[in-house]
């Protein structure tokens, strides 16, 4: 039921981490594998990709590469039929998935891709930059959908995203990846408190956060970490009072 946001500079290993969670590594990509990954007690090396797919739903950055149909309902049916979901369960699952994505306004393909995965009732949903091609309003629409589903179904949401301000507004835990290693993994407020280190790692920290952290370092501000312009406006009124 946790919403985990993953970010970092380009090439830091974010997508590689998602591939390790959903079993694409090591089942599809060759290479050296060290350590272990377990999902719901299953070791991703020993478990089949089919078994892992029943637990971990994935939405790729390139949505078009994931689509198999030009019809929304058929797209949702595809996974259900592949996993031999009993015929009598299918209509309810399709209806539930369609209810989840509501209307197809902002981020239409993204929402359909998410719905097709949610119909399988995954324990974990992994999304690699689901808002990369979306405008700010559509990005919020997709994140609202994910956060609501996590709350209502107890599904763990793992999102790789460059928009750290957006991630910080939704994530319970923020993970910063750097050269294949996790440098920070904590609440968004705790991670954003290290804005100078994040900037050095190539993470695009919100300017409002950088400003207030600088004032905090000079002893001019002692409040909580600021994530956005609205928060900075409130904090600055306090500083200037």
LINTA-V976540 format. One record per pair of residues at least 4 apart in sequence whose ideal C-beta (glycine too) atoms are under 8 Angstrom apart, sorted by the first residue. I is the first residue (numbers start at 1). J is the second residue. If there is no record, write none. Layout:
i,j
I,J
I,J
//
This chain:
i,j
1,150
1,151
1,154
1,155
1,156
2,150
2,156
2,157
2,172
2,173
3,146
3,147
3,150
3,156
3,157
3,159
3,170
3,171
3,172
3,173
4,156
4,157
4,158
4,159
4,171
4,172
4,173
4,174
4,175
5,159
5,161
5,164
5,167
5,168
5,170
5,171
5,173
5,174
5,175
5,188
6,14
6,17
6,18
6,158
6,159
6,160
6,161
6,175
6,177
7,14
7,160
7,161
7,162
7,164
7,167
7,174
7,175
7,176
7,177
7,203
8,12
8,13
8,14
8,176
8,177
8,178
8,183
8,201
8,202
8,203
9,178
9,201
9,202
9,203
10,202
12,177
12,178
12,179
12,180
12,201
12,202
13,17
13,177
13,178
13,179
13,180
13,181
14,18
14,128
14,160
14,177
15,19
15,61
15,128
15,160
16,20
16,25
16,180
17,21
17,160
17,177
18,22
18,24
18,58
18,126
18,128
18,158
18,160
19,23
19,24
19,25
19,28
19,29
20,24
20,25
20,37
20,44
21,37
21,39
21,44
21,56
21,124
21,126
21,158
22,52
22,53
22,56
22,58
22,126
23,27
23,39
23,44
23,47
23,49
23,52
23,53
23,56
24,28
24,29
24,49
24,58
25,29
25,31
25,33
25,44
26,30
26,31
26,33
26,44
26,45
27,48
27,49
27,52
28,49
33,45
36,43
36,44
36,45
37,43
37,44
37,45
38,42
38,43
38,44
39,44
39,47
39,52
39,55
39,56
39,123
39,124
40,55
40,123
40,124
42,46
42,47
42,51
42,52
42,55
43,47
44,52
47,51
47,52
48,52
49,53
50,54
51,55
52,56
53,57
53,83
53,120
54,83
54,120
54,122
55,122
55,123
55,124
56,122
56,123
56,124
56,125
56,126
57,117
57,118
57,120
57,122
57,124
57,125
57,126
58,117
58,125
58,126
58,127
58,128
59,63
59,66
59,110
59,113
59,114
59,117
59,125
59,126
59,127
59,128
59,130
60,65
60,66
60,113
60,128
61,128
61,129
61,130
61,132
62,66
63,67
63,109
63,110
63,113
63,133
64,109
66,113
67,75
67,109
67,112
67,113
68,75
68,78
69,74
69,75
69,78
70,74
71,75
72,76
72,98
72,104
72,112
72,115
73,77
73,94
73,98
74,78
75,112
75,113
75,115
75,116
76,80
76,93
76,94
76,97
76,98
76,112
76,115
76,116
76,119
77,81
77,90
77,94
78,82
78,116
79,83
79,116
79,117
79,119
79,120
80,85
80,90
80,93
80,94
80,119
80,120
81,85
81,90
83,120
85,89
85,90
85,93
85,120
86,90
89,93
90,94
91,95
92,96
93,97
93,119
93,121
94,98
94,119
95,99
96,100
96,118
96,119
97,101
97,115
97,116
97,118
97,119
98,115
100,114
100,115
100,118
100,145
100,148
100,149
101,111
101,112
101,114
101,115
101,145
102,145
104,108
104,111
104,112
105,138
105,141
106,134
106,135
106,137
106,138
106,141
106,142
107,111
107,130
107,131
107,134
107,138
107,139
107,141
107,142
108,112
109,113
110,114
110,130
110,131
110,134
110,138
110,142
111,115
111,141
111,142
111,145
112,116
113,117
114,118
114,125
114,127
114,130
114,142
114,145
114,146
115,119
117,122
117,125
118,122
118,125
118,149
121,153
122,155
123,155
123,156
124,155
124,156
124,157
124,158
125,146
125,149
125,155
125,156
125,157
125,158
126,158
126,159
127,146
127,157
127,158
127,159
127,160
128,160
129,160
129,161
129,162
130,142
130,159
130,161
131,138
131,139
131,142
131,143
131,161
131,163
131,166
132,162
134,138
134,139
134,142
135,139
136,140
137,141
138,142
139,143
139,163
139,166
140,144
140,166
141,145
142,146
143,147
143,159
143,166
143,169
143,170
144,148
145,149
146,150
146,157
146,159
146,170
147,151
147,157
147,170
148,152
149,153
149,155
149,157
150,154
150,155
150,156
150,157
159,167
159,171
161,166
161,167
162,204
163,167
164,168
164,174
164,192
164,203
164,204
164,205
164,206
165,169
165,206
165,227
165,228
166,170
167,171
167,174
167,188
168,174
168,188
168,192
168,206
168,227
169,188
169,227
169,228
171,188
172,187
173,185
173,186
173,187
174,184
174,185
174,186
174,187
174,188
174,191
174,192
175,182
175,184
175,185
176,182
176,183
176,184
176,185
176,191
176,198
176,201
176,203
177,181
177,182
177,183
178,183
178,201
183,197
183,201
184,190
184,191
184,194
184,198
185,191
186,190
186,191
187,191
188,192
188,225
188,227
189,193
189,224
189,225
189,227
190,225
191,198
192,198
192,205
192,206
192,209
192,213
192,225
192,227
193,213
193,225
194,198
195,199
195,205
195,209
195,210
195,213
196,200
196,213
197,201
198,203
198,205
199,203
199,205
199,210
205,209
205,210
206,210
206,227
206,228
207,211
208,212
208,226
208,227
208,228
208,229
208,231
208,232
209,213
209,225
209,226
209,227
209,232
210,214
211,215
211,226
211,232
212,216
212,221
212,223
212,225
212,226
212,231
212,232
212,235
212,236
213,217
213,225
213,226
214,218
215,220
215,221
215,239
216,220
216,221
216,222
220,239
221,235
221,238
221,239
223,235
223,238
226,231
226,232
226,235
227,231
228,232
229,233
230,234
231,235
232,236
233,237
234,238
235,239
236,240
237,241
//
